[in-house]
Amino acid sequence: MANPILPLWEYIPDGEPRVFGDRVYLYGSHDRAACTAFCDYKLKVWSAPLSDLNHWQCHGDIFRTRPGASRPADTPWTDHELYAPDVVEKDGKYYLYAYIVGAKGAVGVAERPEGPFRLLSPYQYEDQVGDEGIFNDAGVLVDTDGRAYVYYGYTASFMNELDPAAMNRVLPGSFGHPVIPDGEDVPQEQRFFEASSPRKVGDTYYLIYSPRRGSRLAYATASSPRGPFTYRGYIVDNGVDYPGGNNHGSIACLNGQWYVFYHRMTNHTIMSRRACVERITILPDGTIPPVEMTSLGFQDALDPYEITPAEIACVLRGDCFITERDRFTRPVVNISDGCVMGYKYFDFGQDHTGDGMTLCLKTRGRGVKCLVRVKADDEEIGVCEIGAGDGVYTTHVKPVTGRHALYLEAENKVEGWMGRFFEGRDLFELESFVFMK
């Protein structure tokens, strides 16, 4: 499964990956394609077998603040939107920590990781907590000694220890703030904003979070679950050569390989986000070198000889963006002169003939002819002329072998007053493409 890793009609941001048994589960918020607000009134979960990370299964709604889909609301004290959940296992039960906008947070419990979860209670506390008990973007760590900790906060980072026998009650005297160093003397790229996600790797405690520079996922480490946590760097930035926005995710080890789960934007809005994943490496000193966004997902490489949908682009320069035309069609639109669409990485294999290839582009016309310059990494390998109407356009390109990023660059070649008319305007929409030998 390429990025995004879930079916292209599904919008699951704020992903928390958790491995339970022989499956990986992705818990997250639920966005809506044509909505002007973040998230939904329900939470969903998807999972995949560790033996086949390219096939994900939907388990449906697991928790709701409003009734729907033959399921009543789970929160009698509020019907506000649900954001950014987390799920952990403790003593054979699975606990859901739900952040509810502007209301007390909720803890649910289930006998299976896919739920459905039933309400245990709002967070129970008799002593100091942060966030007025809302517990923004709560992430939970069950340590190897059985103790449990919840990390949370919006613009300020908090933590409390949980009663491991109940998992919904905060232990008195356990409040911690700030978990991530803050203050005007701390650079913006290090200061905590939101999206707490704790992990333990060996003897090191990690807190993945969104810093004030919101398109990044940063991380800090400590030798104790209570900190102090020290900023170590960032893992991925969803705004590099792409329409960026907030970021939220975490790390997971699947089949011996570490991954970072995150989201990126679609539909020309920051409120329509889809789940993505990249391979990462955790070095012996605990650092995680930053990784670039790719189109790969769990694949080792893209196959240029299979049809590539335009919407798996990981580079969108200029003002172009991906939009949901319908449940089957998500073109790159708003393509004007100079816009670049990039895909990383294709494996072209070996070419025993040297005769080159044919590139076929499926487009929707916008009433003007233009060119698409085709580059494998930095080398131009061909130019395709796009007509004024809908259709499939082909061009011969130079032979390419091995592994390469592919870039399609739009160019307005209309001359005279008509060319000036189309300056900064749509030239065409890209739906898909394929290479043929």
N, C-alpha and C positions, 0 to 999 in steps of 0.2 A: 504494500500500500504506500503510495507516494504521499507527500505533504500536499494538502491536509490529510491526516491519517484516517479519519472517519469518512463515511459516505458524504458526498459533496453537498447534500441537502441538510446535513446536521451541523449545528453550531454549538460546540461545547468549549467555552473558554475557561480560564482559571483552573486548568487541569491539575489534579492531584493523582499521580500514578501510585498504585499500591499493588504489591504482589501478595496474593493469598493462594496457597496451594500451588497448582500448576497453571494459574491464569494471572494475567495482569489486568487490573481494573482501573478505569479512568473516571474519577469523580470530578465534576466541575459545575459551573453555572450553566444555564441554558439560555442562549441568545435567540432572537427572532429576526428573520432576514429583513423585514421591512419595518422594523421598530425604531422609534426615536428615543428609546430608553434602554438602559442596560438590563439584561437578564429577564427572568420569567418568574412565575409563581409556582414553579415546580423544579425539581431536580431529577436528572436522569443519570444512568450509569451504563457504560459500555465496557466490554471485556474481550480479551483475546487469549487463546491458549499460548503459553510460552513456546510451544512447538511450532506455532504458525502466527507470527505477529502481523501478517498481512490480511487477516480475516477477523473482523471485529463483530461482536454480537451485541445488540441493544437489549437491555433488560427492562426498558420502560421507565415509568415514573416511580421514584422511590420515596419521595417526600413532597408535600404540597402545603402551601399556605392558603390556597383557594381550592375549592372542590373542582374536580374535572376528571374525565376519563374513568368514570364509575368509581372514583376514589374521593372520599371526603377530605376536607382540610385537616391538617395535622396540628395546627397552632390556633387554639381558640382565642388567644390574646391579641392576634394580629393577622392581617391578610396582606402584608407588604411583600415586596419581591425578595426572593432568595438569591443570595450571592455565595460563591466561593466556598463550597463545603470541603470537609476532610473526613476520612473514615479510617479508624484503626481497629485492630483486633486485641481483645484482652480476655483471657480465660475462656476462650471458645465463643465469645460473643463479639459482635461488630458494632461499633459506636460511631454514629454520624454526628458531626458538629456543623450546624447550619448557621450561617450568618444571615440575619434578616434585617433589611434596611430600616433604620430608624426604630428598631424594636429589640426587645430582649432576645438574645440568641437562644437556640434550641439544641438539645441533645436527643438523638434518637437511638434506638437499639434494634438489632435484627439477629437472627440465627444464622444468616447466610450473608456473604459479602455483597451480593446483588440485591439484598433486601427482600421484600419491602420493609422499610424501617417504620417502627411505631414510636410515637413520642414517649420519651422517658420523662423529660421535664424541661423547662427553661434552666439555664445555668443556676445552680444553687450556691449562694455565698453569704457569709455572715461578716466578712472582713473586707479589706480593701481590694478592689479590682479596678482595672482601667476601663475606658470606653463606656462608662455608665452601664456596664453589664451587657453591652451590645456584642462584644467580642468580634470585632471586625476581622474578616478573613482569617478565622482561627485555624491554626495548624497544630496538630497534636503529636507528641512523641511518647511512646511507651518504651522506656529504657530497658536494658537487659536485666536490671535488678528488679523490674516490675513496677517501678515508680513511673508516674505519668505527668506530663507537663503540657500546658496549652500556651501557645504564643499567638499574639494578636495585636491589632492596632491600626489606626489610620492617622498618618502624619507623626505618630509617636509609637514606639514599640514597647509592648508590655508582655509579661508572662506571669503565670501562676501555676502552682502545682495542684494536680487533681487528686482526689481520694481514689486510689486504685481499686478499692472495693466497690465504688459506686460509679465512678467515671463521669458523673454529672455535677459533683460537688467540689468546690474550690476549697483547698485546705487553708485554714487561717494562718496568717503570718507568712504566706508564701509569695506575696506580691513582689515583682521585680520590674524596675523601670529606671532608665531606658535599657533595653536589651541590646540594641545597636547604638553605639555612641552617636550623639547628636550635638547640635549647637552651631552657631554661626561660623565657627572656625573649621567645621568639617565640610569638605567639598560636597557639592550637590550630588555628584555621582555616587557618594557613599552614604548620604543621609537617608534614613528610613522614610518610606512613604506608606506602603501597605504590602499585603500579600505574603504574610509569614508562612513559611513551610520548613519545618525542622526535619533533619535526617541525622542518623548516626552512621558513620563509615569507619569501621575499626574502632579506635578509641577517640575519634574526633567527632565533635558535634558541629553540624552545619546548619545554618539558618539561611535559606534562600528567600529573597525578598525583592520587592520593587523599590528602587531608590527614587529620589526626587526627579532624576532623569528617567522618566517613566517608561521609555521604550526598552529598557534593559531589565534583565534579571541579574541581580547582584547576589553575592554570598559572603557570609562571615563565618568564622570558625572559632571554637572554644574547646577547652579540655574538660569542661563541666557543662551540664545542661542549663545551669543557671548563669553561665558566662563567667567573666566578660567575653563577649564576642568581638572579634577583630575582623574588620573588612579585609577581604583578600582579592577582590576583583569582580568582574562580571562574566557571565557565562554566554549569553546571547543577547542580541539587540535586534528587535523586530522592526526597527526603523532605518536600517542601512539599505539604501537603494530600494526602498519599499515604503508605501504609505504607513507610517508607524502610528503607534498608540500605546495605551497602557500594556503592561505585561504581567503575567502571573503564571507560575508553574512550579515544577520541582524536578528532582532527579530520581532515577530508579535504575537498578542493575537487573538486566534481563539476559539470561543465558550467558552470564559472565561479561557482558558488555554494558557500560554505563550510557544512559541517555538523559537528555534534558527535554522535558515536555514543556511547551509554551504555546502561545496563540499568536495569530496575526490577523490583520484586518481585511474585510471585504466590503463590497457594496458602498464604497465611498463614505464610510462612517466608522467610528470607533466602537459602535454598539452592535456589530455583526461580526463576531470573531470565531475563528475555527482552530481546532487543535492541530498542532504540529510537533515534530520530534526531531532531534539531531543527536548524533553520536558524540559523546564527550570522553575525555580521558581525565582521570584523577591521578595526579602525579604523586610520587612518594612523599613529597613535602606537603601534600594536602591541597595544593592549588589545582584549579581547573582552567586550562587555557581556553580563552574565548573561542567560540566556533561561529562560522558564518551560517546564515540561513541557506538551505538548499531545497530542492524539489524532491529529495530522495525519500524522506520518511524512513521506513525500515528497509528499503531496498539498497543494495550495494551500488546499483547504477540504473539509470533509465535506459530503456531500449528504444533507439531511434527508429527502429523498423516496426514498432507498434504505434498506433495513433496516440498522440500526446494531447490531452485536453489543455486548452490555453490557461485554465484556472489554476494549474499547479505552478505557475510562474513564481519564482522567488526573488526576481528583480523586476521592478516596475519604476522606471525613471521617467520623469516628466509628469504629466497630469493623468496618465492612464491608470485605470483601476479595474478590478474584477467585480462583476455584478451578477446577481442571480436573475436571469431572464425568465426562467421557469425551472422546474425541478430537474430538468435534463440538460439545461443550457446555461453555462456561466462563462460568457465571453470576457475578454479584455476589451474595454470600451474607452471612449474619450481619447483615442489615439490621435495625437496631432504630430506635426513635424518635429522630429528629434526624439520622440518617445522610444524607449527601449524596453523590451520584454526579455527577461533572461531565465534560463533553465539550467540547473546544476544537479547532477552531471550525467551526460550521456556516455555510454561505452559503444563506440562505433566498431570495435573489433578490428580485424585485419581485412585489407582489400587486396585480393590477389589479381585484380584486373587493372586497377589504376584508371578506370574509365569515369570515375566519379559517381555521383548519385543524383537523383531527382528529388527535390523538395516540393511537397504539395501543401499548400496553405488553404484552409477552409475559412472563408471570411464572409462578412455581411457588408455590402457596399454602402457608402455614404454619399454617393453621387459625384465622386471625383477619382481620377486615376492617380496612383502614387507608386512609390517603390518601397520594397522592404530589403534592406541590406542584411545579409546573413553572415554572422561571424562565429567561428569556433575559437573560443578564447579571444585573442586579439587579432586573429587573421580573418580577413574577409574571404569567404569561400563562394559567394554568389549574390546575385541580386534578382529579386522577383518583382515583376510588374503586376500591380493589383488593379483590376478594372473598376469601373464605377458601380457595378451591380454585385449582387450576391453571387457566390460561386466558389469553385475550387481552382486555384491558380498554381501553376507549376513552373519550376525553373531548374536548370542544370547547375549543380554546385560541384566544386572541386572535391576530389576524394579525401576523406578524412579517416584516420585510424586512431585507435586508442580512446582515452577518456578526455572529454572536453565539456566546458560550459558552452551553451549555445545562446546567442543573442540575436534578436530580431529588432532592427532599427527602422522606424518609419521615416519616410522622406517625401515631402511634398514637391513634386516635379512639374506641377502645372505652371505654365508661364503666363505672363501678362496679368491683366486685371483679375482674371479668374483665380490665378495662383495667389494673388494678394488677398482675395476674398476668403480663401481657405487658410490663411495664416492663423494659427492658434485654434483652428476648428477640427472637428472629427474628420479623419481620412477614411477609416474603415474600422470594423470590429473583428477581432481574431477569435475564432472558435476552437480550432485544433490544427494540428499539422502532423506530417509523417514523412520519413525519408524512404526512398525506394532505390534499389539497385537494378 
